[in-house]
Amino acid sequence: ALSGADRLAVGLSDGQFVVILGSWGALMTLLFSAPASPLVQPRNIFFGNLISSSVAILFYYLSGSEYLDAVPRWLALALAP
């Protein structure tokens, strides 16, 4: 399903956007191995992914030459989740 979402995002955006979901592997491991754990409650999953994607988008706009170009690209890649 995630591979299909990636192909759809790449196809619809002419290769500009891709779906990178590396942290979902760790999340699914926790979810299926310890479903009653406080780490995998819905609010933690939702807000954790929301915060990390917001930080990644922020660094994208701070480091892009067509946007603010305030942060060097190498630093943004090192700090973004």
All heavy atoms as a GROMACS GRO file, in nm:
protein
  606
    1ALA      N    1   0.083  -0.119   0.000
    1ALA     CA    2   0.000   0.000   0.000
    1ALA      C    3   0.087   0.125   0.000
    1ALA      O    4   0.055   0.221  -0.069
    1ALA     CB    5  -0.092   0.000   0.120
    2LEU      N    6   0.194   0.125   0.079
    2LEU     CA    7   0.280   0.243   0.083
    2LEU      C    8   0.358   0.260  -0.046
    2LEU      O    9   0.382   0.372  -0.090
    2LEU     CB   10   0.375   0.235   0.203
    2LEU     CG   11   0.308   0.240   0.339
    2LEU    CD1   12   0.411   0.227   0.450
    2LEU    CD2   13   0.227   0.366   0.357
    3SER      N   14   0.397   0.151  -0.108
    3SER     CA   15   0.466   0.159  -0.236
    3SER      C   16   0.373   0.215  -0.343
    3SER      O   17   0.415   0.295  -0.427
    3SER     CB   18   0.516   0.020  -0.277
    3SER     OG   19   0.577   0.025  -0.402
    4GLY      N   20   0.249   0.176  -0.338
    4GLY     CA   21   0.151   0.230  -0.432
    4GLY      C   22   0.127   0.378  -0.409
    4GLY      O   23   0.112   0.455  -0.504
    5ALA      N   24   0.125   0.421  -0.283
    5ALA     CA   25   0.110   0.564  -0.252
    5ALA      C   26   0.229   0.642  -0.303
    5ALA      O   27   0.215   0.755  -0.352
    5ALA     CB   28   0.092   0.583  -0.101
    6ASP      N   29   0.348   0.584  -0.293
    6ASP     CA   30   0.467   0.651  -0.343
    6ASP      C   31   0.461   0.666  -0.494
    6ASP      O   32   0.490   0.772  -0.549
    6ASP     CB   33   0.592   0.572  -0.302
    6ASP     CG   34   0.718   0.640  -0.349
    6ASP    OD1   35   0.733   0.761  -0.325
    6ASP    OD2   36   0.803   0.571  -0.409
    7ARG      N   37   0.423   0.560  -0.564
    7ARG     CA   38   0.413   0.567  -0.710
    7ARG      C   39   0.308   0.668  -0.753
    7ARG      O   40   0.325   0.740  -0.851
    7ARG     CB   41   0.382   0.430  -0.768
    7ARG     CG   42   0.498   0.336  -0.761
    7ARG     CD   43   0.466   0.209  -0.836
    7ARG     NE   44   0.572   0.114  -0.822
    7ARG     CZ   45   0.672   0.100  -0.908
    7ARG    NH1   46   0.676   0.178  -1.013
    7ARG    NH2   47   0.765   0.011  -0.889
    8LEU      N   48   0.198   0.675  -0.680
    8LEU     CA   49   0.093   0.772  -0.712
    8LEU      C   50   0.142   0.915  -0.691
    8LEU      O   51   0.119   1.002  -0.775
    8LEU     CB   52  -0.031   0.745  -0.626
    8LEU     CG   53  -0.150   0.837  -0.650
    8LEU    CD1   54  -0.206   0.817  -0.791
    8LEU    CD2   55  -0.257   0.813  -0.546
    9ALA      N   56   0.212   0.940  -0.580
    9ALA     CA   57   0.264   1.074  -0.552
    9ALA      C   58   0.367   1.117  -0.655
    9ALA      O   59   0.367   1.231  -0.701
    9ALA     CB   60   0.324   1.080  -0.412
   10VAL      N   61   0.453   1.025  -0.694
   10VAL     CA   62   0.555   1.057  -0.796
   10VAL      C   63   0.488   1.081  -0.931
   10VAL      O   64   0.523   1.174  -1.004
   10VAL     CB   65   0.659   0.943  -0.806
   10VAL    CG1   66   0.748   0.961  -0.926
   10VAL    CG2   67   0.743   0.938  -0.679
   11GLY      N   68   0.390   1.000  -0.964
   11GLY     CA   69   0.321   1.016  -1.092
   11GLY      C   70   0.241   1.143  -1.103
   11GLY      O   71   0.240   1.210  -1.206
   12LEU      N   72   0.171   1.180  -0.997
   12LEU     CA   73   0.087   1.300  -1.000
   12LEU      C   74   0.168   1.429  -0.993
   12LEU      O   75   0.121   1.534  -1.037
   12LEU     CB   76  -0.014   1.296  -0.885
   12LEU     CG   77  -0.123   1.190  -0.896
   12LEU    CD1   78  -0.210   1.191  -0.773
   12LEU    CD2   79  -0.206   1.211  -1.020
   13SER      N   80   0.288   1.424  -0.936
   13SER     CA   81   0.367   1.547  -0.920
   13SER      C   82   0.484   1.554  -1.016
   13SER      O   83   0.573   1.635  -0.997
   13SER     CB   84   0.418   1.556  -0.776
   13SER     OG   85   0.512   1.453  -0.752
   14ASP      N   86   0.485   1.472  -1.119
   14ASP     CA   87   0.594   1.469  -1.217
   14ASP      C   88   0.730   1.448  -1.153
   14ASP      O   89   0.830   1.507  -1.191
   14ASP     CB   90   0.596   1.597  -1.300
   14ASP     CG   91   0.471   1.614  -1.384
   14ASP    OD1   92   0.416   1.510  -1.427
   14ASP    OD2   93   0.428   1.728  -1.406
   15GLY      N   94   0.735   1.363  -1.050
   15GLY     CA   95   0.861   1.327  -0.985
   15GLY      C   96   0.910   1.426  -0.881
   15GLY      O   97   1.016   1.408  -0.823
   16GLN      N   98   0.833   1.530  -0.851
   16GLN     CA   99   0.878   1.630  -0.754
   16GLN      C  100   0.860   1.582  -0.610
   16GLN      O  101   0.942   1.610  -0.525
   16GLN     CB  102   0.802   1.761  -0.774
   16GLN     CG  103   0.850   1.872  -0.684
   16GLN     CD  104   0.777   2.002  -0.711
   16GLN    OE1  105   0.691   2.010  -0.796
   16GLN    NE2  106   0.812   2.104  -0.636
   17PHE      N  107   0.752   1.511  -0.582
   17PHE     CA  108   0.723   1.466  -0.447
   17PHE      C  109   0.731   1.314  -0.438
   17PHE      O  110   0.688   1.244  -0.527
   17PHE     CB  111   0.584   1.512  -0.403
   17PHE     CG  112   0.567   1.660  -0.404
   17PHE    CD1  113   0.485   1.721  -0.495
   17PHE    CD2  114   0.636   1.739  -0.314
   17PHE    CE1  115   0.469   1.858  -0.497
   17PHE    CE2  116   0.622   1.875  -0.315
   17PHE     CZ  117   0.538   1.936  -0.407
   18VAL      N  118   0.786   1.266  -0.328
   18VAL     CA  119   0.790   1.123  -0.302
   18VAL      C  120   0.741   1.099  -0.159
   18VAL      O  121   0.741   1.189  -0.077
   18VAL     CB  122   0.932   1.064  -0.319
   18VAL    CG1  123   0.978   1.075  -0.462
   18VAL    CG2  124   1.030   1.132  -0.227
   19VAL      N  125   0.699   0.978  -0.132
   19VAL     CA  126   0.653   0.940   0.001
   19VAL      C  127   0.766   0.861   0.067
   19VAL      O  128   0.802   0.754   0.020
   19VAL     CB  129   0.525   0.855  -0.008
   19VAL    CG1  130   0.480   0.811   0.130
   19VAL    CG2  131   0.415   0.932  -0.077
   20ILE      N  132   0.823   0.917   0.173
   20ILE     CA  133   0.929   0.850   0.247
   20ILE      C  134   0.874   0.822   0.387
   20ILE      O  135   0.849   0.914   0.464
   20ILE     CB  136   1.055   0.935   0.256
   20ILE    CG1  137   1.108   0.965   0.116
   20ILE    CG2  138   1.162   0.866   0.339
   20ILE    CD1  139   1.224   1.058   0.114
   21LEU      N  140   0.857   0.696   0.418
   21LEU     CA  141   0.796   0.659   0.544
   21LEU      C  142   0.881   0.557   0.618
   21LEU      O  143   0.835   0.449   0.653
   21LEU     CB  144   0.655   0.604   0.520
   21LEU     CG  145   0.559   0.701   0.453
   21LEU    CD1  146   0.433   0.632   0.413
   21LEU    CD2  147   0.530   0.818   0.543
   22GLY      N  148   1.005   0.590   0.643
   22GLY     CA  149   1.095   0.499   0.712
   22GLY      C  150   1.057   0.475   0.857
   22GLY      O  151   1.075   0.366   0.910
   23SER      N  152   1.004   0.575   0.922
   23SER     CA  153   0.969   0.559   1.063
   23SER      C  154   0.846   0.471   1.084
   23SER      O  155   0.822   0.425   1.195
   23SER     CB  156   0.945   0.696   1.126
   23SER     OG  157   0.833   0.758   1.066
   24TRP      N  158   0.771   0.445   0.981
   24TRP     CA  159   0.654   0.361   0.995
   24TRP      C  160   0.691   0.217   1.022
   24TRP      O  161   0.613   0.143   1.080
   24TRP     CB  162   0.565   0.372   0.872
   24TRP     CG  163   0.482   0.495   0.873
   24TRP    CD1  164   0.514   0.616   0.928
   24TRP    CD2  165   0.353   0.511   0.820
   24TRP    NE1  166   0.415   0.705   0.911
   24TRP    CE2  167   0.313   0.643   0.844
   24TRP    CE3  168   0.268   0.428   0.752
   24TRP    CZ2  169   0.190   0.692   0.803
   24TRP    CZ3  170   0.146   0.478   0.712
   24TRP    CH2  171   0.108   0.608   0.737
   25GLY      N  172   0.809   0.173   0.981
   25GLY     CA  173   0.854   0.036   1.009
   25GLY      C  174   0.870   0.016   1.159
   25GLY      O  175   0.824  -0.085   1.215
   26ALA      N  176   0.932   0.111   1.225
   26ALA     CA  177   0.948   0.102   1.370
   26ALA      C  178   0.813   0.114   1.440
   26ALA      O  179   0.786   0.045   1.539
   26ALA     CB  180   1.042   0.213   1.419
   27LEU      N  181   0.728   0.200   1.389
   27LEU     CA  182   0.595   0.217   1.446
   27LEU      C  183   0.513   0.089   1.436
   27LEU      O  184   0.449   0.047   1.532
   27LEU     CB  185   0.523   0.332   1.377
   27LEU     CG  186   0.381   0.358   1.422
   27LEU    CD1  187   0.378   0.404   1.565
   27LEU    CD2  188   0.317   0.459   1.331
   28MET      N  189   0.517   0.024   1.321
   28MET     CA  190   0.442  -0.101   1.303
   28MET      C  191   0.499  -0.213   1.390
   28MET      O  192   0.423  -0.296   1.441
   28MET     CB  193   0.442  -0.144   1.156
   28MET     CG  194   0.361  -0.054   1.067
   28MET     SD  195   0.189  -0.048   1.117
   28MET     CE  196   0.165   0.126   1.131
   29THR      N  197   0.630  -0.214   1.410
   29THR     CA  198   0.690  -0.314   1.499
   29THR      C  199   0.637  -0.296   1.640
   29THR      O  200   0.598  -0.393   1.706
   29THR     CB  201   0.843  -0.301   1.498
   29THR    OG1  202   0.890  -0.319   1.365
   29THR    CG2  203   0.906  -0.404   1.589
   30LEU      N  204   0.634  -0.173   1.689
   30LEU     CA  205   0.579  -0.147   1.823
   30LEU      C  206   0.430  -0.177   1.828
   30LEU      O  207   0.381  -0.235   1.926
   30LEU     CB  208   0.602  -0.001   1.862
   30LEU     CG  209   0.742   0.037   1.906
   30LEU    CD1  210   0.752   0.188   1.924
   30LEU    CD2  211   0.778  -0.034   2.035
   31LEU      N  212   0.358  -0.138   1.726
   31LEU     CA  213   0.213  -0.155   1.725
   31LEU      C  214   0.172  -0.302   1.730
   31LEU      O  215   0.083  -0.340   1.806
   31LEU     CB  216   0.153  -0.088   1.602
   31LEU     CG  217   0.002  -0.090   1.588
   31LEU    CD1  218  -0.062  -0.014   1.703
   31LEU    CD2  219  -0.039  -0.029   1.457
   32PHE      N  220   0.240  -0.387   1.654
   32PHE     CA  221   0.201  -0.527   1.650
   32PHE      C  222   0.265  -0.611   1.759
   32PHE      O  223   0.214  -0.717   1.793
   32PHE     CB  224   0.233  -0.587   1.513
   32PHE     CG  225   0.142  -0.533   1.405
   32PHE    CD1  226   0.194  -0.460   1.300
   32PHE    CD2  227   0.006  -0.553   1.410
   32PHE    CE1  228   0.112  -0.408   1.202
   32PHE    CE2  229  -0.078  -0.503   1.313
   32PHE     CZ  230  -0.025  -0.431   1.209
   33SER      N  231   0.377  -0.566   1.816
   33SER     CA  232   0.440  -0.645   1.922
   33SER      C  233   0.390  -0.607   2.060
   33SER      O  234   0.388  -0.691   2.149
   33SER     CB  235   0.592  -0.631   1.916
   33SER     OG  236   0.630  -0.498   1.945
   34ALA      N  237   0.351  -0.484   2.081
   34ALA     CA  238   0.303  -0.440   2.212
   34ALA      C  239   0.186  -0.343   2.194
   34ALA      O  240   0.200  -0.223   2.216
   34ALA     CB  241   0.416  -0.372   2.289
   35PRO      N  242   0.068  -0.392   2.155
   35PRO     CA  243  -0.043  -0.302   2.126
   35PRO      C  244  -0.098  -0.226   2.247
   35PRO      O  245  -0.160  -0.123   2.230
   35PRO     CB  246  -0.150  -0.395   2.067
   35PRO     CG  247  -0.113  -0.531   2.113
   35PRO     CD  248   0.035  -0.532   2.132
   36ALA      N  249  -0.073  -0.275   2.367
   36ALA     CA  250  -0.123  -0.205   2.486
   36ALA      C  251  -0.022  -0.106   2.542
   36ALA      O  252  -0.049  -0.041   2.642
   36ALA     CB  253  -0.160  -0.306   2.593
   37SER      N  254   0.091  -0.093   2.479
   37SER     CA  255   0.196  -0.003   2.526
   37SER      C  256   0.152   0.142   2.512
   37SER      O  257   0.083   0.179   2.416
   37SER     CB  258   0.324  -0.025   2.444
   37SER     OG  259   0.418   0.074   2.471
   38PRO      N  260   0.192   0.228   2.606
   38PRO     CA  261   0.156   0.370   2.594
   38PRO      C  262   0.224   0.438   2.476
   38PRO      O  263   0.180   0.544   2.431
   38PRO     CB  264   0.203   0.432   2.725
   38PRO     CG  265   0.271   0.329   2.802
   38PRO     CD  266   0.257   0.199   2.733
   39LEU      N  267   0.328   0.378   2.421
   39LEU     CA  268   0.398   0.438   2.307
   39LEU      C  269   0.317   0.433   2.178
   39LEU      O  270   0.339   0.514   2.089
   39LEU     CB  271   0.532   0.368   2.284
   39LEU     CG  272   0.634   0.380   2.396
   39LEU    CD1  273   0.755   0.293   2.365
   39LEU    CD2  274   0.676   0.524   2.414
   40VAL      N  275   0.227   0.339   2.167
   40VAL     CA  276   0.154   0.322   2.041
   40VAL      C  277   0.006   0.357   2.054
   40VAL      O  278  -0.078   0.305   1.981
   40VAL     CB  279   0.170   0.179   1.985
   40VAL    CG1  280   0.311   0.157   1.938
   40VAL    CG2  281   0.128   0.075   2.085
   41GLN      N  282  -0.026   0.446   2.143
   41GLN     CA  283  -0.163   0.494   2.152
   41GLN      C  284  -0.191   0.587   2.035
   41GLN      O  285  -0.099   0.650   1.982
   41GLN     CB  286  -0.186   0.565   2.285
   41GLN     CG  287  -0.168   0.475   2.406
   41GLN     CD  288  -0.258   0.353   2.399
   41GLN    OE1  289  -0.377   0.364   2.374
   41GLN    NE2  290  -0.202   0.236   2.418
   42PRO      N  291  -0.314   0.597   1.991
   42PRO     CA  292  -0.344   0.676   1.871
   42PRO      C  293  -0.298   0.822   1.878
   42PRO      O  294  -0.248   0.875   1.781
   42PRO     CB  295  -0.496   0.669   1.860
   42PRO     CG  296  -0.532   0.543   1.928
   42PRO     CD  297  -0.432   0.525   2.039
   43ARG      N  298  -0.309   0.885   1.993
   43ARG     CA  299  -0.267   1.025   2.003
   43ARG      C  300  -0.116   1.039   1.985
   43ARG      O  301  -0.069   1.133   1.922
   43ARG     CB  302  -0.313   1.087   2.135
   43ARG     CG  303  -0.247   1.026   2.256
   43ARG     CD  304  -0.294   1.089   2.386
   43ARG     NE  305  -0.231   1.025   2.498
   43ARG     CZ  306  -0.271   0.913   2.555
   43ARG    NH1  307  -0.378   0.852   2.510
   43ARG    NH2  308  -0.206   0.862   2.657
   44ASN      N  309  -0.039   0.944   2.038
   44ASN     CA  310   0.106   0.949   2.022
   44ASN      C  311   0.146   0.925   1.877
   44ASN      O  312   0.238   0.988   1.826
   44ASN     CB  313   0.173   0.847   2.113
   44ASN     CG  314   0.154   0.880   2.259
   44ASN    OD1  315   0.127   0.993   2.294
   44ASN    ND2  316   0.169   0.781   2.344
   45ILE      N  317   0.079   0.832   1.811
   45ILE     CA  318   0.109   0.804   1.670
   45ILE      C  319   0.075   0.925   1.585
   45ILE      O  320   0.156   0.970   1.504
   45ILE     CB  321   0.031   0.680   1.623
   45ILE    CG1  322   0.082   0.555   1.695
   45ILE    CG2  323   0.040   0.664   1.473
   45ILE    CD1  324  -0.001   0.432   1.669
   46PHE      N  325  -0.043   0.980   1.603
   46PHE     CA  326  -0.088   1.093   1.521
   46PHE      C  327   0.000   1.216   1.542
   46PHE      O  328   0.051   1.275   1.447
   46PHE     CB  329  -0.234   1.125   1.550
   46PHE     CG  330  -0.285   1.243   1.474
   46PHE    CD1  331  -0.315   1.231   1.340
   46PHE    CD2  332  -0.300   1.366   1.535
   46PHE    CE1  333  -0.362   1.340   1.268
   46PHE    CE2  334  -0.346   1.476   1.464
   46PHE     CZ  335  -0.377   1.463   1.330
   47PHE      N  336   0.016   1.257   1.668
   47PHE     CA  337   0.090   1.380   1.694
   47PHE      C  338   0.240   1.363   1.669
   47PHE      O  339   0.307   1.458   1.628
   47PHE     CB  340   0.064   1.431   1.835
   47PHE     CG  341  -0.074   1.486   1.852
   47PHE    CD1  342  -0.165   1.427   1.937
   47PHE    CD2  343  -0.116   1.595   1.778
   47PHE    CE1  344  -0.293   1.477   1.952
   47PHE    CE2  345  -0.244   1.646   1.791
   47PHE     CZ  346  -0.333   1.586   1.878
   48GLY      N  347   0.294   1.245   1.689
   48GLY     CA  348   0.436   1.221   1.660
   48GLY      C  349   0.465   1.235   1.511
   48GLY      O  350   0.562   1.300   1.471
   49ASN      N  351   0.379   1.175   1.428
   49ASN     CA  352   0.396   1.187   1.283
   49ASN      C  353   0.367   1.329   1.236
   49ASN      O  354   0.433   1.378   1.144
   49ASN     CB  355   0.307   1.088   1.210
   49ASN     CG  356   0.360   0.947   1.218
   49ASN    OD1  357   0.480   0.926   1.203
   49ASN    ND2  358   0.273   0.852   1.243
   50LEU      N  359   0.272   1.396   1.297
   50LEU     CA  360   0.240   1.534   1.260
   50LEU      C  361   0.358   1.627   1.290
   50LEU      O  362   0.396   1.709   1.206
   50LEU     CB  363   0.114   1.581   1.333
   50LEU     CG  364   0.069   1.723   1.303
   50LEU    CD1  365   0.018   1.732   1.161
   50LEU    CD2  366  -0.039   1.764   1.401
   51ILE      N  367   0.417   1.613   1.407
   51ILE     CA  368   0.530   1.698   1.444
   51ILE      C  369   0.651   1.670   1.356
   51ILE      O  370   0.716   1.764   1.306
   51ILE     CB  371   0.564   1.679   1.593
   51ILE    CG1  372   0.453   1.739   1.680
   51ILE    CG2  373   0.698   1.743   1.628
   51ILE    CD1  374   0.463   1.704   1.826
   52SER      N  375   0.684   1.544   1.333
   52SER     CA  376   0.801   1.514   1.252
   52SER      C  377   0.783   1.558   1.107
   52SER      O  378   0.877   1.609   1.046
   52SER     CB  379   0.835   1.366   1.259
   52SER     OG  380   0.734   1.289   1.199
   53SER      N  381   0.664   1.544   1.051
   53SER     CA  382   0.643   1.590   0.913
   53SER      C  383   0.644   1.742   0.906
   53SER      O  384   0.694   1.800   0.809
   53SER     CB  385   0.514   1.535   0.856
   53SER     OG  386   0.403   1.580   0.930
   54SER      N  387   0.595   1.810   1.009
   54SER     CA  388   0.599   1.956   1.011
   54SER      C  389   0.742   2.009   1.018
   54SER      O  390   0.777   2.105   0.950
   54SER     CB  391   0.520   2.010   1.131
   54SER     OG  392   0.386   1.973   1.122
   55VAL      N  393   0.826   1.944   1.097
   55VAL     CA  394   0.967   1.984   1.105
   55VAL      C  395   1.037   1.959   0.972
   55VAL      O  396   1.116   2.043   0.925
   55VAL     CB  397   1.037   1.909   1.220
   55VAL    CG1  398   1.187   1.927   1.214
   55VAL    CG2  399   0.984   1.957   1.354
   56ALA      N  400   1.008   1.848   0.907
   56ALA     CA  401   1.070   1.818   0.777
   56ALA      C  402   1.028   1.921   0.672
   56ALA      O  403   1.111   1.969   0.594
   56ALA     CB  404   1.032   1.678   0.732
   57ILE      N  405   0.901   1.960   0.670
   57ILE     CA  406   0.854   2.060   0.574
   57ILE      C  407   0.915   2.196   0.606
   57ILE      O  408   0.954   2.271   0.514
   57ILE     CB  409   0.700   2.066   0.575
   57ILE    CG1  410   0.643   1.937   0.515
   57ILE    CG2  411   0.648   2.187   0.500
   57ILE    CD1  412   0.495   1.920   0.532
   58LEU      N  413   0.928   2.229   0.734
   58LEU     CA  414   0.991   2.355   0.773
   58LEU      C  415   1.135   2.362   0.722
   58LEU      O  416   1.176   2.463   0.664
   58LEU     CB  417   0.989   2.369   0.925
   58LEU     CG  418   1.065   2.490   0.981
   58LEU    CD1  419   0.989   2.617   0.951
   58LEU    CD2  420   1.089   2.473   1.128
   59PHE      N  421   1.213   2.255   0.740
   59PHE     CA  422   1.351   2.254   0.692
   59PHE      C  423   1.356   2.258   0.539
   59PHE      O  424   1.449   2.314   0.482
   59PHE     CB  425   1.428   2.134   0.746
   59PHE     CG  426   1.482   2.158   0.883
   59PHE    CD1  427   1.437   2.084   0.990
   59PHE    CD2  428   1.578   2.254   0.905
   59PHE    CE1  429   1.487   2.105   1.117
   59PHE    CE2  430   1.628   2.277   1.031
   59PHE     CZ  431   1.582   2.203   1.137
   60TYR      N  432   1.258   2.199   0.474
   60TYR     CA  433   1.254   2.205   0.327
   60TYR      C  434   1.241   2.350   0.281
   60TYR      O  435   1.310   2.394   0.190
   60TYR     CB  436   1.138   2.120   0.274
   60TYR     CG  437   1.119   2.130   0.125
   60TYR    CD1  438   1.205   2.064   0.038
   60TYR    CD2  439   1.016   2.207   0.071
   60TYR    CE1  440   1.188   2.073  -0.099
   60TYR    CE2  441   1.000   2.216  -0.065
   60TYR     CZ  442   1.086   2.150  -0.149
   60TYR     OH  443   1.070   2.160  -0.285
   61TYR      N  444   1.152   2.425   0.344
   61TYR     CA  445   1.132   2.564   0.305
   61TYR      C  446   1.247   2.655   0.351
   61TYR      O  447   1.277   2.753   0.285
   61TYR     CB  448   0.999   2.617   0.357
   61TYR     CG  449   0.882   2.570   0.276
   61TYR    CD1  450   0.785   2.488   0.331
   61TYR    CD2  451   0.869   2.605   0.142
   61TYR    CE1  452   0.678   2.443   0.255
   61TYR    CE2  453   0.763   2.561   0.066
   61TYR     CZ  454   0.668   2.481   0.123
   61TYR     OH  455   0.563   2.437   0.048
   62LEU      N  456   1.310   2.622   0.463
   62LEU     CA  457   1.422   2.703   0.509
   62LEU      C  458   1.548   2.682   0.427
   62LEU      O  459   1.633   2.770   0.421
   62LEU     CB  460   1.452   2.672   0.656
   62LEU     CG  461   1.356   2.729   0.759
   62LEU    CD1  462   1.395   2.681   0.898
   62LEU    CD2  463   1.352   2.880   0.753
   63SER      N  464   1.562   2.567   0.362
   63SER     CA  465   1.686   2.538   0.291
   63SER      C  466   1.672   2.547   0.139
   63SER      O  467   1.772   2.538   0.068
   63SER     CB  468   1.735   2.398   0.327
   63SER     OG  469   1.646   2.301   0.278
   64GLY      N  470   1.554   2.563   0.088
   64GLY     CA  471   1.536   2.567  -0.057
   64GLY      C  472   1.580   2.699  -0.118
   64GLY      O  473   1.551   2.806  -0.065
   65SER      N  474   1.651   2.693  -0.228
   65SER     CA  475   1.698   2.816  -0.294
   65SER      C  476   1.582   2.896  -0.351
   65SER      O  477   1.590   3.018  -0.363
   65SER     CB  478   1.799   2.782  -0.403
   65SER     OG  479   1.739   2.697  -0.499
   66GLU      N  480   1.472   2.830  -0.385
   66GLU     CA  481   1.356   2.903  -0.438
   66GLU      C  482   1.268   2.960  -0.327
   66GLU      O  483   1.174   3.032  -0.353
   66GLU     CB  484   1.273   2.812  -0.530
   66GLU     CG  485   1.212   2.694  -0.462
   66GLU     CD  486   1.302   2.572  -0.456
   66GLU    OE1  487   1.420   2.579  -0.492
   66GLU    OE2  488   1.254   2.468  -0.411
   67TYR      N  489   1.301   2.929  -0.202
   67TYR     CA  490   1.225   2.981  -0.088
   67TYR      C  491   1.314   3.074  -0.007
   67TYR      O  492   1.363   3.173  -0.059
   67TYR     CB  493   1.170   2.866  -0.003
   67TYR     CG  494   1.075   2.778  -0.079
   67TYR    CD1  495   1.112   2.650  -0.117
   67TYR    CD2  496   0.951   2.824  -0.119
   67TYR    CE1  497   1.026   2.570  -0.190
   67TYR    CE2  498   0.864   2.744  -0.192
   67TYR     CZ  499   0.903   2.618  -0.227
   67TYR     OH  500   0.818   2.540  -0.299
   68LEU      N  501   1.339   3.046   0.119
   68LEU     CA  502   1.414   3.138   0.204
   68LEU      C  503   1.565   3.124   0.192
   68LEU      O  504   1.637   3.222   0.206
   68LEU     CB  505   1.372   3.118   0.351
   68LEU     CG  506   1.229   3.156   0.383
   68LEU    CD1  507   1.197   3.122   0.528
   68LEU    CD2  508   1.204   3.301   0.357
   69ASP      N  509   1.614   3.003   0.171
   69ASP     CA  510   1.758   2.975   0.160
   69ASP      C  511   1.833   3.026   0.284
   69ASP      O  512   1.943   3.080   0.274
   69ASP     CB  513   1.816   3.035   0.033
   69ASP     CG  514   1.943   2.964  -0.011
   69ASP    OD1  515   1.966   2.851   0.037
   69ASP    OD2  516   2.016   3.022  -0.092
   70ALA      N  517   1.773   3.008   0.402
   70ALA     CA  518   1.833   3.057   0.526
   70ALA      C  519   1.924   2.953   0.592
   70ALA      O  520   2.012   2.989   0.668
   70ALA     CB  521   1.723   3.096   0.624
   71VAL      N  522   1.903   2.827   0.561
   71VAL     CA  523   1.980   2.719   0.622
   71VAL      C  524   2.050   2.644   0.509
   71VAL      O  525   1.988   2.614   0.408
   71VAL     CB  526   1.886   2.623   0.700
   71VAL    CG1  527   1.961   2.505   0.755
   71VAL    CG2  528   1.814   2.698   0.810
   72PRO      N  529   2.180   2.614   0.523
   72PRO     CA  530   2.247   2.534   0.419
   72PRO      C  531   2.180   2.397   0.403
   72PRO      O  532   2.130   2.339   0.500
   72PRO     CB  533   2.390   2.518   0.471
   72PRO     CG  534   2.406   2.618   0.578
   72PRO     CD  535   2.271   2.651   0.630
   73ARG      N  536   2.180   2.346   0.282
   73ARG     CA  537   2.112   2.221   0.252
   73ARG      C  538   2.169   2.105   0.334
   73ARG      O  539   2.095   2.021   0.383
   73ARG     CB  540   2.123   2.191   0.103
   73ARG     CG  541   2.062   2.062   0.059
   73ARG     CD  542   1.914   2.061   0.065
   73ARG     NE  543   1.860   2.119  -0.056
   73ARG     CZ  544   1.733   2.136  -0.077
   73ARG    NH1  545   1.646   2.101   0.012
   73ARG    NH2  546   1.690   2.191  -0.186
   74TRP      N  547   2.301   2.100   0.356
   74TRP     CA  548   2.363   1.990   0.430
   74TRP      C  549   2.317   1.992   0.576
   74TRP      O  550   2.297   1.888   0.636
   74TRP     CB  551   2.516   1.995   0.422
   74TRP     CG  552   2.577   2.119   0.480
   74TRP    CD1  553   2.606   2.235   0.414
   74TRP    CD2  554   2.616   2.139   0.616
   74TRP    NE1  555   2.661   2.326   0.501
   74TRP    CE2  556   2.669   2.269   0.626
   74TRP    CE3  557   2.612   2.061   0.730
   74TRP    CZ2  558   2.714   2.323   0.745
   74TRP    CZ3  559   2.659   2.114   0.849
   74TRP    CH2  560   2.711   2.243   0.855
   75LEU      N  561   2.298   2.110   0.633
   75LEU     CA  562   2.252   2.119   0.771
   75LEU      C  563   2.104   2.079   0.782
   75LEU      O  564   2.066   2.009   0.877
   75LEU     CB  565   2.272   2.261   0.824
   75LEU     CG  566   2.236   2.285   0.969
   75LEU    CD1  567   2.321   2.199   1.061
   75LEU    CD2  568   2.253   2.431   1.004
   76ALA      N  569   2.024   2.120   0.686
   76ALA     CA  570   1.883   2.082   0.688
   76ALA      C  571   1.867   1.932   0.674
   76ALA      O  572   1.783   1.872   0.741
   76ALA     CB  573   1.810   2.154   0.575
   77LEU      N  574   1.947   1.868   0.589
   77LEU     CA  575   1.940   1.723   0.575
   77LEU      C  576   1.983   1.651   0.701
   77LEU      O  577   1.933   1.545   0.734
   77LEU     CB  578   2.024   1.677   0.457
   77LEU     CG  579   1.968   1.713   0.319
   77LEU    CD1  580   2.069   1.677   0.211
   77LEU    CD2  581   1.836   1.646   0.295
   78ALA      N  582   2.079   1.710   0.774
   78ALA     CA  583   2.125   1.647   0.898
   78ALA      C  584   2.024   1.662   1.010
   78ALA      O  585   2.013   1.574   1.096
   78ALA     CB  586   2.258   1.708   0.939
   79LEU      N  587   1.948   1.771   1.012
   79LEU     CA  588   1.857   1.797   1.124
   79LEU      C  589   1.714   1.750   1.099
   79LEU      O  590   1.640   1.728   1.195
   79LEU     CB  591   1.855   1.948   1.154
   79LEU     CG  592   1.985   2.006   1.206
   79LEU    CD1  593   1.970   2.157   1.223
   79LEU    CD2  594   2.026   1.940   1.336
   80ALA      N  595   1.673   1.738   0.976
   80ALA     CA  596   1.535   1.699   0.947
   80ALA      C  597   1.514   1.551   0.985
   80ALA      O  598   1.604   1.470   0.970
   80ALA     CB  599   1.504   1.717   0.800
   81PRO      N  600   1.394   1.519   1.036
   81PRO     CA  601   1.367   1.379   1.074
   81PRO      C  602   1.356   1.287   0.956
   81PRO      O  603   1.322   1.321   0.850
   81PRO     CB  604   1.235   1.387   1.148
   81PRO     CG  605   1.175   1.519   1.120
   81PRO     CD  606   1.282   1.605   1.066
   0.00000   0.00000   0.00000
